[in-house]
């Protein structure tokens, strides 16, 4: 089945638990941007962020590759 909340495909025996998790987990908001200069490293993969990379910024201001 396809989850109506997150659009992931989930097996029918896991659908109830998945729906509860989807409906109760907090939403993480972020700002999407394109870097205008090289700046530090990705908080997820730890590779250097370079000019032109599409990045996202978490509310805590951590930057990562989108």
CORNOR-V400037 format. One record per pair of residues at least 4 apart in sequence whose C-alpha atoms are under 7 Angstrom apart, sorted by the first residue. I is the first residue (numbers start at 0). J is the second residue. Records with the same first field share a line. If there is no record, write none. Layout:
I: J + J
This chain:
0: 8 + 9 + 10 + 11
1: 6 + 7 + 8 + 9
2: 6 + 7 + 8 + 9
4: 21
9: 13 + 14
10: 14
13: 17
14: 18
15: 19
16: 20
17: 21
18: 22
19: 23
20: 24
28: 57 + 58
29: 55 + 56 + 57 + 58
30: 55 + 56
31: 54 + 55 + 56
32: 53 + 54 + 55
33: 51 + 52 + 53 + 54
34: 49 + 50 + 51 + 52 + 53
35: 50 + 51
36: 49 + 50
37: 48 + 49 + 50
38: 48 + 49
39: 47 + 48
40: 45 + 46 + 47 + 48
41: 45 + 46 + 47 + 48 + 62 + 63 + 64
42: 61 + 62 + 63
43: 63
48: 52
53: 64 + 65
54: 62 + 63 + 64 + 65
55: 62 + 63 + 64 + 65
56: 60 + 61 + 62 + 63
57: 61 + 62
